[in-house]
């Protein structure tokens, strides 16, 4: 399976004349200036929460020739947990550090995994890139459209390899069905439904509380405006407590399925966005944004994508928890993290294929062999051996759909988009192009 995957990657991206690395075409000579093909890659993991499980297998695999130089987190208990996890995987001890800036200053570090909260994804990645680090940034790679554009610009300026953690791009069965769709398997694809369904429970109403022991609350906030600590904020619930830290469910999970939908339809920026979203469950709890959303994106050539995100009502409308349905003129496809099913125009199953890899679905956390493949693709792209599967220049277009969804919800209005520039044709929407930053923490090139 791995051999077939690499053959596919080479056929669809890398050529004898050059390589696509980080979204840019590099000659063999340019690649050699990045890193020798046989050099050890020194990496650091920044943010040791629920995405930590995505990295150990690829880092520990001897043939990848990786040294884990740092584990970094603002919470000591996270450092201890991560150190214990890797103690069973590697025969040396990485340095433990709470301040990501000290990690970035270490010139020996070649690459970082940025698994911090959403508000740190672009600012932290930019800080690392400016220190000449390659970056694997977890989704969502940006918090807003300003950051979305800035991260792409910085990647181009410093010519680093930057991969987003939308790991289904490295899923072999997904790659295979995308190739089939693009070759006419279901005729002309015209519509995709990207969906996520979960039954998350109550969230505590925010209450002032002492900062948990050991937590560096100042550094946790980083680029975000300063405020007093509220109970439960640092441990996942920052996702739902307003817009200073999180990007709601569209950014938290919709990133993945909307990316697959756009990949299938081969579209870039939409020309129209409309949203129907509200908080529908546990109306008296601390969840401060929508928990149910339907967003519709219209593209040129009568193509459309619908994002259906239901966070706290477990009725499984589309079956399977999460996935993407693609409609074509001659049939349709269902694809999720574990399989694809091809149907003819009458709805009869034509072919079904189960993945040889595994990946976490709607459960908290993540990881699995698809994540491992995505991480290995990052390593191999650094070495020039593979085409990067989710270069930030392309991933940022999928990210724009997340931001458009959230902006439309926040202004309670749909809007047109310039499909050439991605700019929103709505004055109220454009006021949310960026966000407020703590003075001195603004991301800059």
C-alpha distance (Angstrom), angle and dihedral (degrees) to the residues before:
residue distance angle dihedral
X1 . . .
X2 3.80 . .
X3 3.81 90.4 .
X4 3.81 91.5 51.2
X5 3.79 90.8 47.9
X6 3.78 93.3 52.3
X7 3.81 91.0 46.5
X8 3.80 88.9 53.1
X9 3.81 91.8 48.8
X10 3.78 91.6 51.1
X11 3.79 92.5 47.3
X12 3.79 93.8 50.0
X13 3.79 101.0 39.8
X14 3.78 125.0 2.4
X15 3.78 120.8 71.5
X16 3.76 135.9 177.6
X17 3.80 89.3 -105.5
X18 3.78 97.8 56.3
X19 3.80 149.5 -27.4
X20 3.77 133.1 -115.7
X21 3.80 106.2 -127.2
X22 3.79 121.6 171.0
X23 3.78 90.1 -15.3
X24 3.83 95.4 -53.0
X25 3.79 130.9 101.9
X26 3.79 111.5 -118.7
X27 3.77 130.0 -172.5
X28 3.79 118.8 -132.8
X29 3.81 88.6 -104.2
X30 3.82 91.6 53.4
X31 3.80 90.6 47.9
X32 3.80 91.5 55.1
X33 3.77 89.0 58.4
X34 3.82 89.3 57.4
X35 3.78 98.5 52.6
X36 3.77 139.7 -34.2
X37 3.78 112.3 -105.3
X38 3.80 93.3 -119.8
X39 3.81 99.2 41.6
X40 3.77 121.8 119.1
X41 3.80 113.1 -110.4
X42 3.81 114.9 -136.4
X43 3.79 110.7 -150.8
X44 3.79 139.5 -176.4
X45 3.79 129.5 -159.8
X46 3.80 114.2 -142.0
X47 3.80 112.5 -164.3
X48 3.79 117.4 25.2
X49 3.77 103.3 -156.4
X50 3.77 131.1 111.1
X51 3.81 97.0 -36.0
X52 3.79 92.1 60.1
X53 3.79 91.4 96.8
X54 3.80 90.6 66.2
X55 3.81 94.5 71.9
X56 3.83 116.2 42.4
X57 3.80 99.4 79.0
X58 3.79 95.2 52.7
X59 3.80 93.8 41.4
X60 3.80 94.0 48.5
X61 3.80 95.8 45.7
X62 3.81 106.1 109.7
X63 3.78 95.8 -145.6
X64 3.82 90.6 59.5
X65 3.83 89.5 62.6
X66 3.80 95.5 -145.1
X67 3.79 129.8 158.0
X68 3.79 117.6 -158.7
X69 3.79 101.7 -142.5
X70 3.82 100.6 173.4
X71 3.76 144.2 18.0
X72 3.80 109.5 -162.6
X73 3.80 132.7 -172.9
X74 3.81 139.0 141.5
X75 3.83 91.3 -128.1
X76 3.83 119.6 69.7
X77 3.80 93.2 -150.2
X78 3.81 88.9 58.9
X79 3.80 90.6 52.3
X80 3.79 90.8 50.8
X81 3.80 92.6 48.4
X82 3.79 93.0 49.0
X83 3.79 93.2 46.3
X84 3.81 89.8 53.0
X85 3.80 91.2 49.0
X86 3.79 93.7 52.5
X87 3.81 93.0 42.2
X88 3.80 86.3 74.9
X89 3.80 92.3 48.2
X90 3.80 108.1 42.3
X91 3.81 134.6 34.9
X92 3.81 97.9 -133.5
X93 3.80 136.3 56.1
X94 3.80 122.1 -110.8
X95 3.80 118.6 -145.3
X96 3.79 115.6 -94.6
X97 3.81 115.2 -135.9
X98 3.80 134.7 168.5
X99 3.84 98.7 -164.3
X100 3.79 115.2 70.6
X101 3.80 91.0 -161.7
X102 3.80 90.7 67.5
X103 3.80 89.8 52.4
X104 3.79 92.0 51.3
X105 3.80 90.9 50.9
X106 3.81 91.9 58.6
X107 3.80 104.1 98.0
X108 3.80 91.4 -160.4
X109 3.81 91.0 68.6
X110 3.81 110.1 93.3
X111 3.80 101.9 179.9
X112 3.77 141.2 11.9
X113 3.78 136.5 -153.8
X114 3.79 108.1 -140.7
X115 3.80 107.1 -154.8
X116 3.80 96.9 151.6
X117 3.84 123.6 127.8
X118 3.81 115.2 -67.7
X119 3.81 96.7 -96.4
X120 3.82 89.5 60.7
X121 3.82 97.9 47.8
X122 3.79 100.3 90.0
X123 3.83 99.3 28.4
X124 3.82 91.9 47.8
X125 3.79 93.0 44.6
X126 3.79 92.0 49.7
X127 3.80 91.1 50.1
X128 3.81 89.3 52.2
X129 3.81 95.1 45.2
X130 3.81 90.8 51.3
X131 3.81 86.5 56.4
X132 3.82 87.5 54.1
X133 3.79 96.3 -104.8
X134 3.77 124.1 145.9
X135 3.80 110.5 -127.0
X136 3.79 136.5 -144.6
X137 3.80 102.3 -171.2
X138 3.76 120.6 -170.0
X139 3.77 120.1 -128.7
X140 2.92 130.9 -54.5
X141 3.79 89.7 46.1
X142 3.80 90.9 -169.2
X143 3.79 138.5 28.6
X144 3.82 96.9 -145.0
X145 3.80 141.8 -1.6
X146 3.79 94.4 -87.9
X147 3.79 90.1 58.0
X148 3.79 90.2 42.2
X149 3.79 91.7 60.8
X150 3.80 94.7 37.7
X151 3.80 94.9 55.2
X152 3.81 91.5 52.9
X153 3.80 90.5 48.0
X154 3.80 92.7 50.3
X155 3.80 92.1 47.8
X156 3.78 90.3 53.8
X157 3.79 93.5 46.3
X158 3.82 95.5 50.7
X159 3.80 96.3 32.1
X160 3.78 95.6 -136.0
X161 3.80 127.6 153.3
X162 3.81 106.9 -103.7
X163 3.80 119.9 -179.0
X164 3.79 127.1 179.0
X165 3.79 117.6 -138.9
X166 3.80 96.0 -117.7
X167 3.78 87.8 130.5
X168 3.79 97.7 -177.1
X169 3.80 85.9 78.8
X170 3.82 85.0 73.9
X171 3.80 95.2 45.4
X172 3.80 106.9 117.9
X173 3.80 96.5 -148.3
X174 3.82 90.3 48.3
X175 3.80 91.9 49.6
X176 3.79 88.8 49.8
X177 3.80 95.9 50.4
X178 3.81 91.9 45.0
X179 3.79 89.1 55.0
X180 3.82 89.3 50.0
X181 3.81 92.8 49.0
X182 3.79 91.3 48.7
X183 3.81 89.2 50.2
X184 3.81 92.2 55.5
X185 3.81 103.0 -94.9
X186 3.83 91.4 146.7
X187 3.78 97.3 23.1
X188 3.80 115.5 -114.9
X189 3.82 110.8 -5.1
X190 3.80 110.7 -137.3
X191 3.80 109.1 160.4
X192 3.79 138.9 31.2
X193 3.79 131.9 -172.8
X194 3.79 114.2 -154.9
X195 3.79 112.5 -166.8
X196 3.79 143.1 -179.4
X197 3.81 125.3 -179.2
X198 3.79 127.0 -175.7
X199 3.80 139.6 155.0
X200 3.80 101.6 -135.9
X201 3.78 113.6 174.5
X202 3.76 136.2 -134.4
X203 3.79 121.0 -43.0
X204 3.83 118.5 -147.2
X205 3.78 117.3 -108.6
X206 3.78 107.2 -109.0
X207 3.79 113.3 -97.7
X208 3.81 128.3 176.6
X209 3.78 109.2 -100.4
X210 3.80 140.0 166.7
X211 3.79 114.2 -87.1
X212 3.82 106.9 -96.7
X213 3.77 114.3 -102.5
X214 3.78 112.3 -80.2
X215 3.82 96.6 4.0
X216 3.80 113.6 135.7
X217 3.81 94.4 -142.3
X218 3.81 92.6 177.0
X219 3.79 91.8 56.6
X220 3.81 92.7 41.4
X221 3.79 88.8 58.8
X222 3.80 92.7 44.2
X223 3.83 106.6 145.7
X224 3.83 93.6 11.6
X225 3.82 122.9 95.9
X226 3.79 112.1 -91.8
X227 3.79 122.2 -101.4
X228 3.76 138.5 153.3
X229 3.79 118.9 -82.2
X230 3.79 118.8 -95.1
X231 3.78 125.0 -161.4
X232 3.81 117.6 -87.0
X233 3.80 94.3 7.2
X234 3.80 99.9 120.3
X235 3.79 95.4 47.3
X236 3.82 105.6 70.6
X237 3.81 99.1 -66.8
X238 3.79 89.8 93.2
X239 3.83 82.2 84.9
X240 3.80 90.9 71.9
X241 3.81 103.5 30.8
X242 3.79 102.1 94.5
X243 3.80 129.2 -70.4
X244 3.81 103.2 -64.4
X245 3.81 92.5 90.6
X246 3.80 113.1 8.1
X247 3.80 140.1 52.4
X248 3.84 97.7 -147.6
X249 3.80 122.7 -120.9
X250 3.79 93.4 -47.8
X251 3.80 89.1 64.3
X252 3.77 95.9 33.0
X253 3.80 97.3 53.3
X254 3.79 111.3 -13.5
X255 3.79 88.8 73.4
X256 3.80 89.4 76.0
X257 3.78 100.8 48.5
X258 3.80 96.2 38.0
X259 3.80 87.5 52.9
X260 3.82 91.2 53.3
X261 3.81 90.4 47.8
X262 3.80 92.6 51.6
X263 3.80 90.1 45.8
X264 3.80 90.8 53.6
X265 3.81 95.1 48.0
X266 3.83 93.6 40.2
X267 3.79 92.8 -133.9
X268 3.79 132.7 143.3
X269 3.81 126.0 -165.9
X270 3.81 116.4 0.7
X271 3.78 123.4 -128.1
X272 3.82 95.6 -142.2
X273 3.81 136.2 30.6
X274 3.81 127.1 -171.0
X275 3.79 127.0 174.3
X276 3.80 138.0 -167.2
X277 3.80 107.6 -170.7
X278 3.79 139.8 147.4
X279 3.77 144.6 147.4
X280 3.79 103.4 -91.8
X281 3.81 106.2 164.9
X282 3.83 134.1 60.4
X283 3.79 90.5 5.4
X284 3.81 93.3 -170.3
X285 3.82 98.6 49.7
X286 3.81 130.8 96.8
X287 3.81 98.8 -94.1
X288 3.81 102.8 122.0
X289 3.81 104.0 -169.8
X290 3.78 139.9 42.4
X291 3.79 118.6 -54.5
X292 3.81 94.2 -174.3
X293 3.80 124.2 49.1
X294 3.76 140.2 167.3
X295 3.80 113.3 -173.9
X296 3.79 124.0 -178.3
X297 3.80 122.9 -158.8
X298 3.79 121.2 -166.9
X299 3.80 120.3 -156.7
X300 3.76 136.9 -176.8
X301 3.82 118.3 -76.7
X302 3.83 92.1 36.8
X303 3.80 93.7 -72.4
X304 3.80 121.3 146.5
X305 3.79 141.8 -179.3
X306 3.78 125.9 -156.9
X307 3.78 120.5 -160.0
X308 3.80 113.6 -157.1
X309 3.79 111.8 -173.2
X310 3.81 119.1 174.7
X311 3.79 111.5 173.9
X312 3.79 104.5 175.5
X313 3.79 109.9 23.4
X314 3.77 112.3 76.8
X315 3.80 97.9 -157.5
X316 3.80 100.1 130.9
X317 3.82 100.9 -140.3
X318 3.80 97.4 172.0
X319 3.81 97.8 28.1
X320 3.77 122.1 -118.3
X321 3.82 103.4 56.6
X322 3.77 95.3 -105.0
X323 3.77 136.8 15.9
X324 3.79 146.5 100.5
X325 3.81 132.4 -89.9
X326 3.80 117.0 -157.5
X327 3.81 120.8 -163.8
X328 3.79 122.0 -156.7
X329 3.78 136.8 178.0
X330 3.83 90.8 -100.9
X331 3.79 104.3 29.8
X332 3.77 145.8 -34.0
X333 3.80 142.4 -103.8
X334 3.80 133.6 -143.6
X335 3.80 113.7 -159.8
X336 3.78 131.2 173.5
X337 3.78 135.9 154.6
X338 3.78 93.4 -71.8
X339 3.80 108.6 35.7
X340 3.75 150.8 -8.4
X341 3.81 129.8 -131.9
X342 3.80 123.9 -162.7
X343 3.82 118.2 -153.7
X344 3.78 128.8 -170.6
X345 3.82 121.6 -128.4
X346 3.81 90.4 -86.2
X347 3.79 92.3 55.3
X348 3.80 95.9 -105.6
X349 3.82 116.9 143.6
X350 3.80 109.3 -109.1
X351 3.79 99.4 173.8
X352 3.77 138.7 -5.5
X353 3.78 125.8 -166.4
X354 3.78 127.9 -174.9
X355 3.79 119.8 -149.5
X356 3.77 121.3 -111.0
X357 3.79 88.4 -146.4
X358 3.80 131.3 66.0
X359 3.77 132.6 -141.5
X360 3.80 136.7 175.5
X361 3.79 114.0 -96.8
X362 3.80 123.9 -166.8
X363 3.80 97.7 -22.9
X364 3.80 118.7 109.0
X365 3.76 113.9 -92.3
X366 3.73 122.4 20.4
X367 3.71 147.9 -146.1
X368 3.74 137.2 126.9
X369 3.76 138.2 141.1
X370 3.81 92.8 -59.1
X371 3.80 89.8 58.5
X372 3.80 88.4 47.9
X373 3.81 90.5 53.3
X374 3.81 90.4 49.3
X375 3.80 91.8 50.9
X376 3.80 91.1 47.2
X377 3.79 89.4 50.3
X378 3.82 87.4 56.0
X379 3.81 90.5 52.3
X380 3.78 92.6 46.2
X381 3.80 91.9 48.0
X382 3.80 89.7 53.7
X383 3.79 87.8 54.0
X384 3.80 92.1 44.6
X385 3.79 94.2 -116.9
X386 3.81 98.4 116.4
X387 3.77 140.7 24.5
X388 3.79 112.0 -103.1
X389 3.80 107.4 -105.8
X390 3.83 97.4 -152.5
X391 3.82 108.4 24.9
X392 3.76 110.9 -175.4
X393 3.81 94.2 -119.6
X394 3.80 89.4 64.1
X395 3.81 97.4 33.4
X396 3.81 89.0 55.7
X397 3.81 90.1 63.7
X398 3.81 90.1 57.1
X399 3.80 88.4 45.4
X400 3.80 89.4 55.9
X401 3.81 88.7 64.7
X402 3.82 88.9 57.6
X403 3.78 91.9 51.0
X404 3.81 93.9 45.3
X405 3.82 89.2 52.7
X406 3.78 93.1 51.5
X407 3.80 94.3 44.0
X408 3.81 92.4 50.4
X409 3.80 89.4 51.4
X410 3.80 93.0 47.7
X411 3.82 94.7 50.4
X412 3.83 92.6 36.5
X413 3.77 91.9 -129.7
X414 3.76 140.7 95.2
X415 3.79 119.9 -128.5
X416 3.77 145.2 -171.0
X417 3.80 121.4 -103.5
X418 3.79 129.8 -151.4
X419 3.83 99.6 -120.2
X420 3.80 91.0 -155.8
X421 3.82 98.6 53.6
X422 3.80 104.3 17.8
X423 3.80 91.3 -126.8
X424 3.80 116.8 146.8
X425 3.81 114.3 -120.1
X426 3.79 94.2 -141.5
X427 3.81 126.1 89.7
X428 3.82 94.0 -146.6
X429 3.79 91.0 48.6
X430 3.79 92.1 50.0
X431 3.81 89.7 56.2
X432 3.82 84.9 68.8
X433 3.81 94.1 48.9
X434 3.83 87.3 107.0
X435 3.81 134.7 9.1
X436 3.78 140.5 -132.1
X437 3.79 114.9 -78.0
X438 3.77 130.1 -162.8
X439 3.82 105.0 -102.6
X440 3.78 110.1 -95.5
X441 3.80 93.4 21.8
X442 3.80 99.5 78.8
X443 3.83 113.5 130.8
X444 3.81 110.0 -114.0
X445 3.79 135.5 172.0
